[in-house]
């Protein structure tokens, strides 16, 4: 930021500032570790784990001149004297440091004539910002929001990047709750705006697409008459736009006055050719090999915005010649040799480095931590200082090896590293390919490798390098969708209801350890398993959340106590055995009474529950943590009388126990179906599994509650047979070729991989965007599909089994399970070990909210 006099902020004097002398600051930071100026303002904000007020002492010792603190904050007694004796730090006391930061940023923004373009929408803001910045910098001095800084905190920090030489500022604006965009619009005071998509991302918090559109409108209402809005032609926006006084352009509708990008064909062969026509009759033709579902939208938003800002077609074309679509998603993959790769998004700023290193915390393993760094994509003039900071972060991350790639200002990074952590070995390669070719000779099983640089490395390149070829069968688990589903359930349940996520059965066929560690970042503090050994495996892997096991056998009490697991109990013998084992080790174990209200699988009879509760209270080594039951058919409306009978029975048991003065901290009955279909406020915890992945056990749950699908299963064609009429396909010869000639493709996935024989001939897959029916019996390792009607089909083509492909095509996993006389639970939990799991974090406009 440029030097700024805090006296210009209207709240300065009320906060305790002195108006008689300049109060200049040239840095405002919410992180005391980043203070690098004697004229800095530190803004301590509350976080999930820490309150920034804890670091005011550190800010003072780092040379900050001011700190923006809460009025009621007092320095700890141990450090009070140092604050009062220090003349270098002035405390400015306010009701809310965040609101004060926003007010300062608004005042700072008003000091500049820079054209401010706000970018809002459900998805794609960062990609639009990055490409538009590249298009504009040929003519203008441009600043932009760091990475995805678009929140109530991120927007004011983004505005502080504006300096007097900047002509255009691109500021992202995001929201999750009603009222947030109104605050941001007031801070940004935009001259122009780009709205990417009105999508379903905010359904969990806003409740509907119209509500999302209404919230987005608040930013557009701030536009001046001489400004413009570039928006999608959207039914939810159309009735709102008369209230916007600026001119309006549509990025998804043709206009003779603006460029227009179109696909030349959509044959889904891995390459999409496209053409951009400009109003001056210029044409640009190119191809993309990735980003099919969003690429044309991205081109239309950015080229139209650039044209409106006066960038000539020739310069737009020159920039696009060097541009390739890079999905802004993180990909996590474990190679067959047990090495975990984190293929992170491209590195656009220092904040993205900090965020990337958090992956190491989520993926703690026994092996080494290796960082492959290909530089930072930065428009900042202070590159050397930035690389020094990265060196400090590398040292703090306690890496085992640093791998540098390319020709960047690494000298300052290496110098900082040698000073702070000289023991970290550093390797340097010219290209990523060279680095990847070298690594197999020195990396080991259980190592974790984080890859980040100015360009995102294609996932296929990574898998080819460490798997010797691309993976034939791939299951993608979208963590962003999982996070969205948890948010949606929290909104329905209320903030006081605790969510236990079931990670049994290898977390429904995904990866229990990886899921558990991700769920910790979503605020899930209790995980559920079926068996004790599942809980022990999680604890051995370093999972920190509490773990509840639905069942435990008498012979497993030593394990339960050793690993500190919570368990469901339903017999006197089990309670006494656990109490004895816990007492022998001086531990106090948490138990939940499991009541059978109609499932007839596990649990005590309702009339036995009170006696068990009293027995637990008599055991000094046991703690009665809760009570539970399990619904047998909550997904089936025809069985609702039975389910409600279970509820009444469970309520009666709880009432009987509590009438005796026995507290029951946690009461839980609802599974995923129960959460989606019923309102049970009398209980304060739920156990969800299937819903976390956006899957529905029945049509009734689908109608009752919208979810975002998190799982996609892909395969590839490994062979094509040209069969003639009368010939038969596969074991048992139960499929006969009917046409004169049919082309039968072979996929390397079979019943060992989870597609059981009963799916044979009962489903379809998608190849090049077209449906191909399954034919013949599914084999242990292969299955066959009819590709006769799919032009140019070839070996190596990607095949969608279920989920969503990169073109936005969709196949329902529930439909596949139903067609195969199975259930969705069985389909996903049976996915075999030969299928490579890829965890990704990606928010897309085509996420299938269902």
Secondary structure, 3 states (H helix, E strand, C coil): CCCEEHHHCCCCCCCCCCCCCCCEECEEECCHHHCCCCCEEEECCECCCCEHHHHHHHHHHCCCCEEEEECCCCCCCCCHHHHHHCCCCEEEEECCHHHHHHHHHHHHHCCCCCEEEEEECCCCHHHHHHHHHHHHCCCCCEEECCCCCCCCCHHHHHHCCCCCCCCEEEEEECCCCCCHHHHHHHHHCCCEEEECCCCHHHHHHHCCHHHHHHHHHHHHCCCCCCCEEEECCCHHHHCCHHHCCCEEEECCCCCCCCCEEEECCCCCCCCEEEEEECCCCCEEEEEECCCCCCHHHHHHHHHHHHHHCCCCHHHHHHHHHCCCCCCCCEEEEECCCCCEEEECCCCCCHHHHHHHHHHHHHCCCCCCEEEEEECCCCCCCCHHHHHHHHHHHHHHCCCCEEEEECCCCHHHHHHHHHHHCCCCEEEEECCHHHHHHHHCCCCCCCCEEEEEECCCCCHHHHHHHHHCCCCCCEEEEEHHHHHHHHHHHHHHHCCCCEEEEECHHHHHHCCHHHHHHHHHHCCCCEEEECCHHHHHHHHHCCCCCEEEECCCCHHHHHHHHHHCCEEEECCHHHHHHHHHHHHHCCCCEEEEEEEECCCCCCCEEHHHHHHHHHHHHCCCCEEEEEEECCCCCCCCHHHHHHHHHHHHHHHHHHHHHHHCCCCCCEEECCCHHHHHHCCCCCCCEEEECHHHHCCCCCHHHHHHCCCECCEEEEEEEEEEEEEECCCEECHHHCEECCCCEEEEEEECCCHHHCCCHHHCCCCEEEECCEEEEEECCCCCCCEEEECCCCCCCCCCCEEEEEEECCCCCEECHHHHHHHCCCCHHHHHHCCCCCCEEEEEECCCCCCCEC
